[in-house]
Amino acid sequence: MEMNRRSFFKRSIFTLGTAIIVFGFPDVAWAEKKKFKTTLTKETTTICPYCGVGCGLIVSTRDGKIINIEGDANHPINEGALCSKGSALFQVVSNERRLNSVLYRAPGSSKWEKKDWTWALEKIAKNIKDTRERTFVKEKDGKIVNRTDGIAQLGGAAHDTEECYLLSKFARALGIYWLDHQARLCHSSTVAALAASFGRGAMTNHYNDLQNSDVIMVMGSNIVEMHPMAARWIMKAKEKGAKIISSDPRFTRTSSIADIYTQFRSGTDIAYVGGMINYALQHDRIQKNYVLNSTNASFIINDKYSFNDGLFAGYNPEKRNYDKSLWKYDLDADGIPKRDNTLQDPRCVFQLMKKHYQRYDVDTVCNITGVNKEKYLEVCDLFTSTYPEDKSATWCYAMGSTQHTIGTQYIRSYSVIQLLLGNIGIAGGGINALRGESNVQASTDMALLYHILPGYLTAPSPDDVDLKTYIEKYTPKSNDKKSANWWGNYSKYITSLLKAWWGENAQKDTEGGFCYNYLPKKSGLHDHMQIFENMYKGKIEGLIAWGQNPAVGGPNSEKERKALDKLKWLVVAELWETETAQFWKRPGVNSADIKTEVFLLPACSSVEKEGSVSNSGRWAQWRYAAIHPGDADWHGDARSDLWIVDALFKGIKKEYQKTAGVFPDPILKLNWNYGTGDEIDVNKEPSAHFVASEINGYFIENGQRKGQVPGFAKLMNDGTTACGNWVYCAGYVNWSDTEGKDKTAPNYVKNELGEFSNRYAKRIAEKDEPKAQQLIAEGRAPGMNLNWSWCWPVNRRILYNRASVDSEGKPLNPKRWVIRWNPALAEGKGAFEGDVPDGPWAPSEKYPFIMCEEGVGRLFSAKPNEGPFPEHYEPLESPVLKNPFSGQMINPVIVLFHQGDALNKELNTIGTSAQFPIVATTMRVTEHWQAGAMTRNLPWQAELVPDLFVEISEELASEKSIKNGDKVAVSSARGKISAYALVTRRLEPLVIMDGTTKRKIHQVAIPWCFGYAGIATGDSANLLTPHVGDGNTNIPEYKTFLCNIKKA
Amino acid sequence: MENFSEPMGLLIDNTKCIGCRACQTACKQWNNLPAEKTTFFGGEGYQNPKDLSGSTYTLIKFHEVIENNKIKDWGFWKKQCRHCIDPACVVACPVPGVLEKKPYGPIAWDDTKCLGCPLCKEACPFNIPRFTTDINPKIRKCTMCNDRLEEGLEPACVKACPTGTAIFGKREELLKIAEKRLQEEPDKYFKYIYGKDDLDTAVLYISGFDLEKIKGYPKD
């Protein structure tokens, strides 16, 4: 979208007209003025490609060259500001290291060759068909599986949403089930935990809402460094008197703005939070009405449930799993859970929980975590002081919480304490799962993960023999009329998805129902580590990696790189020559020994294509291309991933049309038309708008599209609607279905499919909306920006907000309300105003947690695999020998590769505290991003942090005779790295109790963003980390393992 | 600043600073300044580069504040030209027109006639001016984004700052803001306004700790 300079300069401290007329430079000639950097430039808006905050930027171009990139002053989240990465975006485009042609590496070769698209796409398509031919399985054990054993696909969390959707569709059409991406490695445990607690696995509030908190707990996150713009809103909260708590094994840049800092041992967060839960329960610091009405505290648990010495009822030690049918509610005659509203029944959740956390007394907690008791009590007191209705606290977390073998339960523990305090569904409250990639929210929503389908539908297993069986199994039921049980609409979402994917080929009785059997079936675990373990065993021939760099980002780098060596072919779509792309010539290998055929495809950066990205607050924002193919700054043959996947699909389809192949139907019958015709054409860009309109969904009449579906309430299970992702339904709608009259507005779109409102492109900030300002003056919580972009679901900014009002719809906190019932609205019928309510029903008509079949938030949740209450277990590599809370040392359900078959055991050694006495954690710095390609290839960012370093305490440094700046070797049971020592007071040894033994524990922290490619290079910290992960999602335990350190 | 004569300035409050270096990168981006080759870190904490230079006009310095033998704070200081009200560099420069103190604040430079002599650097109480490294060195330093100011835009570093650590405005008003903050939260600030209590400069600092504690403050 082009912007005129007037609106560009709005936020200056003094106003601007055109320089000459208003300011009247008497002594400065016009010739001088022409030299101003952004004179006569065209401006386009974009959203930052780095973290998940979603800041806005303005790109200024002139004659096809990008001249300047700086913050968008009109954007309500960043208001013109940017962190150092966003500020450096210019160097993502203006960079000689950008790929500008297709590169090919022949098997055994030691160098790249330049190729053209036609050649490459044809060869890749042949490889894919060939591998699929030999490894496609139609049936297993008599059941339909229709899947391809030999191909894996990874990536990409920074792709546009429309690209993610097509990548997801593409993979399934090929029968790929070895399907995963960055979301597995970063926030998969979040989705499992939040869905288990509240019904949806997403960040409940949003960044601007941080200004509304009274207490902000940052634990499991270094928010100020990894989500710097969140610091802007934290500062605003501080100005209003908020208190910030930073709990972290090391004192970070986040700790520098905190009011209380507590240092503790990495891997003991559940002990810490369990202690806070116990504190809240012992001091009766709970929001009584909220706990009674909005949680399952009063629900009676069936007497088959028990907990004893670290294990819940139903544990099978051989299978390492639980029989969860023993963790159920007691139901009454109507099938509705029994309750005790006095919360006294010993079998009610409240009492069971109280008993469970009794063991988490302050002394035991401090002894195992190493936290200072005085400070810990301060934290407990401060955080639980937010239990009254007029106070709110929020929990901000990220990798420090998710990346553990017990990660899901970490987040469950935050959910429990937040529900007890009444902090969910309110302004300034919530569980803020800070997502670290610009579009990992949408890449997860679009299900670039094997275990789900777009919209968080479950991926089918062989036992789900047809659509009917599948629907029956996965549709939750509730007999309680007050429970909205929104997942009861499941059949509409899966059917509409199948229609979107196989179009008119998908009819009621086709292939199991609407082509249901075209979907590959999953059997067990197919996550990232499983993919690499199987690749190492030679079971996976080909890998397609879209903008993901597992050679740096995956755990146990040595094993994963060696797994890549076994591939027959590898396709990488990237901006840069990453470590993964050049794995075959990495230091220490002989290229001639590696037979993998490698295709490196040049892709586009965020400012070189059009589409949307969803930030972690679920705001889906549209962004525009600043330059196009052929422009001066364009990188040769580079094309968007949208173009690449479109061309690749067409190439594969052609192969199947040319020669017969095994089960070609899911490919040949796939509904795939995004405006580029049947031929591969480098000059035709697929339409992101066509994709967006399919994601939203449309009505079908007589086989024809008949307009957009205006909201998911209108989706059908009879084949009359198609919808790529039900949670995005209402984001891209008919223009006539909106209040839009102004066809010059950025959300107005007209194309071959019709006239639409692209709500993702809306750009009205609440500061410019009189109606919003009026409501804010009446106490509505600021920050929602309801007309800026569109957020899922249905533009609801704060999830579960029905929990924020009483039975009459009056806000529990009138000074900072989210929704309130206004009886005068809707022609006197009454409606909620403020945020979009979590269901439009009248107050008291439905329970607030509409995605849970019980209708309430779950303190006790039977969904997670290791138990309904979070329980502390030690990390796999732990410095202690005794768990003070039970006899169970580690999470009893995690997959233990080091105890698997012979090939699993290889390169999977687990270390002991005797060999490796130091606790290590991985970390990031704000200057670099993820696996590093997007910053270590930029001179400005490489200048700031050029080398790998390890943060160590002064005491440890002194013990090992290490000085600041010395080179040191850090080793673990898996590998060794070389780094500079950064000696600091921000880390200190902790004194803990291991049973009755006092131990001094040293902790070190290592940035994991380095690798052998780029300008700034260094060893990858993941050479040290183990192949072990969480019990629900297998997110790797990157954050706590054992190491040793010595001067090099 | 309608008639371009009122003195403007910056107020940099390091209690809000998160040490993110957005300002460093934004400065390089706006001014098309190249990156320098660095190794490890050039100072305490994550400081890089190790000094201001012909291609680095602003630099964040890190400082760990210790109290009762424990880490109390991690402080940051934005080193840059302070745009003195009475600039010694302008007086010292032997060539008229190279350095100019604008009435609205910035000490701008026009390197066309710059001789590359070290007089401005030596005269500067803060050791700020640096030079390009080619055969005819030319002066380089922060210009307070004078070119942006003339277009009604705030300096690039101020705009980029996520937390409003650096704010831009009339020096008189910034002094009032600084005084108000020191008064309202006396436990938070070291009681001193740099740029008023030491030497009058357009760039003012208030801090959570005595900036003198930083190695290399005020001049290396």
Interface residues (C-beta under 8 A of the other chain):
Chain A: F9 S12 I13 F14 T15 L16 A19 V22 F23 F25 V28 F36 K37 N68 I69 E70 G71 A73 N78 G80 A81 L82 C83 S84 K85 G86 S87 A88 F90 V224 E225 P228 M229 A231 R232 M235 F251 T252 R253 T254 S255 S256 I257 Y261 V925 T926 E927 P939 W940 Q941 A942 E943 L944 V945 P946 D947 F949 G965 Y980 L982 T984 R985 R986 E988
Chain B: M1 E2 F4 K16 I18 G19 C20 R21 A22 Q24 T25 A26 K28 Q29 W30 P34 A35 E36 K37 T38 T39 F40 F41 G45 Y46 N48 P49 E64 I66 K70 I71 D73 W74 G75 F76 D147 E150 E151 G152 L153 E154 A156 K159 A160 C161 P162 T163 G164 F168 G169
